[in-house]
């Protein structure tokens, strides 16, 4: 209704505000380890498993946003399966096939990014991307430092990053 009357903030004053919520999918996060930096971090040792932890954590916080309808991974993977893509690699940026599948299902936004090892720890970059009629448009980018190789610390860092990424 808010879109019909051209006022997206029509219900913003409510205790639990309601907004038109376009669909959003969390895609892969590119893992970029540097094996020359010691000590090696656990988060990079098993990128297949730990990338799932990263995107699951992003989902945990993104799904709280009233401004987006965030698809869970079973739904995302079902979309991919419709296009015979059965093994998404969550430790890599989304490929053209994944993006094509999402676009065919009228997904409007997706989150991707990088997790890159550096001498001070690691850097997490999250990017909110919008599909447009002419291609892709970067809506917002958040860079945040990870100083500890612990899932508790990484969870807290991701919470902060997602909050900044999806805030208006």
N, C-alpha and C positions, 0 to 999 in steps of 0.2 A: 504494500500500500504506500509506503514511504517513497518508493520509486515512482509510483503512479501519480502521486501529487507533487513530485519533483522536490522532495525535502528529505534527504537522507538522514537528517538529524531530528526527524519528527518525534522519535521515541528516545532520544538521547538523554532527556531529563529524568527518565525513570530510575528507580533504585537499581535495577538491573537493565541497563540500556540495551536497546535492540536496534540493529542497523541492517541494511541490506548486506548480505554476506556472500560475496562471490566465492566459488570453489578454489581451493588451494591444495597443492600436493607437495609433499616433501620428497625430493629426488636425492640422488647420490651426492655425497660430500667427497671431493677428491682428497685422498691421503697422499701427502708428499713427505716422505721420511728422508732423512739424511743420515745414512749409516755411518758416516765419519764422525758424527757428534756422539760423544759418550758422556754419561751412560746412555744406552739405548732405552727408549721409553716403551713400557708395556703396551700402551695404547696403539703403537705402530707395529708391534710384533705380529699381531693377528688382525690385520685390517678387515678381513671378511666379517669376523664376529664383532669387533669393536666399532666398525662403521655402522652396524645395526644398532648398537648401543647409542651412538651419536644421533642417528636420525630418529630413533625412538624417543630420546630425550627431547629433541627439537619438537616432535609431535606432542609430547606431554605438555609443553608450555604453549605451543602455538594453538593447540585445540582450546585453550582458555580464552582466546581472542574473540570478542563479540563481532569483529569486523570481517572475519573469514570463516568459511565452512571448510575445515581441514579434513581431508580424506585420510583414513587409516591405511596401513600398509597392505592389508588384505584387499581392500578396495582398489588401491593403486595397482597392486600386482594382478588383480583381475582385469583391469583395463589393459595392462601390458599383455596378458594372456590372450585377449581377444585378437591381438595382432601377432600371435605365436612367438611372443617374447617371454620366456618362462624363467629367466635367471638374471634379474636386475643385479648389477654390481654396485652395491651401496657405497663402496669405497672409491668410486669413480664418478666424475661429472656425468650428467645424463647425456646419452647419445641421441642422434637424430631420430632413431626409431622410437625411443621413449617419448621424446618431445612430440613427434607426430601423433602417437597414440593418445597422449594427453589432450592435444589440440582437437582430435576427432571427437573426444568426449566433452568438449567445450569447457575444459579446465581453463580458468582465466589467469591463475597465478601459480608459481611454484617457487620453492626455496631450494637453493643449491649452495655450494661453497667449497672452501678448501680448509684442510687442517694441515699445516705445514710446520715441520720441525725446524727450530733455529737454535742458536747457541744459548739463548736466554730461556728456552722452554719450547713453546709452540705458539703458533698464531692461528686462530680460528677466524675465518672470514665467512660470513653468511650473506647471501644475496637474495633479495626478493625480486623476482622477474615476472613481468606481465606479458602475456601473449597479446600481440596487436595485429591489426590487419596487414601491417607491413613487416611483421617479424616479431622480434623480441625487444622488450624495453626494460632496462634495469630501473626498478622503482626505488630501491634503497639498498645500501650495503653497510654492514657493520663489521668492523675488525676488533677483535678482542684478544688479549694476551692470556695464555694458559701457562701458569708458572709451576704447577705440580702435576706429576703423572699419577693422579688418583681420580677415580671415577666420581667421588664425592665433589672434588674441586671442579672437575669438568662439568658436572651437572649444574653447579652453581654458576659457572661461567656461561653455559648455554642458556640458563634461565635469564640472565642479564642480557645476553645478546639477542635472544628471541623477543624479549620485551621491547628492546630498542628498535629492532627490525620491524615489528608489527604495530608500533605506536604511530599515531597520526601526528 
